[in-house]
Amino acid sequence: MTLPDMHRAEPIPEAARDEIERLLQSGDLFRYTAASGAPVSLLEAEFAQMMGSRYALAVSSCSAALFLSLLALDLPKDARVLIPGFTFAAVPSSVVHAHCIPVLCEVGDNYRIDMNDFEAKLPTVDAVIISHMRGHTSDMDAIMALCDAAGIPVIEDAAHSLGTLWHGKKIGTIGAIGCFSFQSYKMINAGEGGIMITNDADLIARAIIMSGAYEHNWKKHPGIAEACTRWQNKLPLYNLRLNNLSAALVRPQLAELPRRVADGLRNHDYVASKLDASPYINVPAPLAPETRAPDSIQFNMVGMEDDAIRAFASASAAAGVKVQVFGQSTDNARAFWNWQFIEDLPELPQTRRMLMSACDVRLPVHLTPDDLDAVVDVLLGAVQAATDAQAA
Ligand SMILES: *Cc1c(COP(=O)(O)O)cnc(C)c1O
């Protein structure tokens, strides 16, 4: 069987090309030039409507959205922000960038927040960022109950979770603010870009101004005049705006999202059932309230020494399927011990143990059933080779 190209993205819809040609003709690339109807403004309106949120602000990346979210919360200097011990390095980076202190929380074998450690650390923090890492949703019922009771704001890092549901509710709409990415490996691909959503007028007003709506550019954001007037000239401008070309790439992809989510979930669950049948592989189940939107698969190797796990990853790569073992690939940005820019970096034994056996394989949503079978064959063949060698 021939292997698919696991890194090819879907083509950008035709409608984007026409709009980009129009923008190139007019040179109208800055979001605040047009009196109204700029592609970035239209994207914000469409995204907010799709998510059922009152406000959306499009920015240059999800990292920028996380940074602005923390600033919008108006936390005290050196505020402590709880983040999962398993997330992308951009998350602790956004905390440091906002002059806050990251507090790392243990994560379980199922890639989700460990609620015991969460509950123990919550009284020591001022805010919480929940990364739904690779779309794995932590127990948002328990998290929101604890945080609401303690009056602690929750930012959802849904960078890689667009389309995921929790009790049928869209992920990113549960905390005070939800942040999403349009980087090429996420569900919607603009190369780079991000967006944040909230129902809180003051949070979005502060974020809008700090994103670079200088002077009275905030007047081009609907429905927040009162809050923006309150913050006029009181906040620094970080210029993290999205440009019209990026918005033109994103807008026609919003309509593709339901199909991508359905195909991604179908592909994931097919591969998961095949892999989970191996005694050496465990694919953690979703939590009961969760409907996932995966474009990759994560699984844990069981009963294999570190050498055998590395042999499995090399055998898969040699056969054409790249497997990233989070804790065993050099300098991995999702392994917390590589976040050495954090002062007094803690040890998280449980999260470390998970990262040493947790594997990550891309499953782009456009893969066909034959593609998926070819990927499964490579992975199971590599497990066989590695476990035979371990037994010998
Ligand atoms: C991709 C990703 C980010 C960063 O998104 P950018 O748009 O590249 O800044 C943050 N958190 C998670 C969980 C991600 O997957």
The ligand as an SDF file (V2000), in Angstrom:
LIG
                    3D

 15 15  0  0  0  0  0  0  0  0999 V2000
   -0.7250   25.6400   18.1060 C   0  0  0  0  0  0  0  0  0  0  0  0
   -0.9710   25.8150   19.5430 C   0  0  0  0  0  0  0  0  0  0  0  0
   -0.7190   27.0350   20.1820 C   0  0  0  0  0  0  0  0  0  0  0  0
   -0.0880   28.2060   19.4800 C   0  0  0  0  0  0  0  0  0  0  0  0
   -0.8320   28.6910   18.4000 O   0  0  0  0  0  0  0  0  0  0  0  0
   -0.1340   29.7950   17.4280 P   0  0  0  0  0  0  0  0  0  0  0  0
   -1.2670   30.3090   16.6040 O   0  0  0  0  0  0  0  0  0  0  0  0
    0.8860   29.0650   16.6080 O   0  0  0  0  0  0  0  0  0  0  0  0
    0.4730   30.8280   18.2870 O   0  0  0  0  0  0  0  0  0  0  0  0
   -1.0400   27.1520   21.5200 C   0  0  0  0  0  0  0  0  0  0  0  0
   -1.5630   26.1320   22.2070 N   0  0  0  0  0  0  0  0  0  0  0  0
   -1.8170   24.9330   21.6390 C   0  0  0  0  0  0  0  0  0  0  0  0
   -2.4270   23.8400   22.4490 C   0  0  0  0  0  0  0  0  0  0  0  0
   -1.5150   24.7220   20.2920 C   0  0  0  0  0  0  0  0  0  0  0  0
   -1.7680   23.5390   19.7310 O   0  0  0  0  0  0  0  0  0  0  0  0
  1  2  1  0
  2  3  1  0
  2 14  2  0
  3  4  1  0
  3 10  2  0
  4  5  1  0
  5  6  1  0
  6  7  2  0
  6  8  1  0
  6  9  1  0
 10 11  1  0
 11 12  2  0
 12 13  1  0
 12 14  1  0
 14 15  1  0
M  END
$$$$
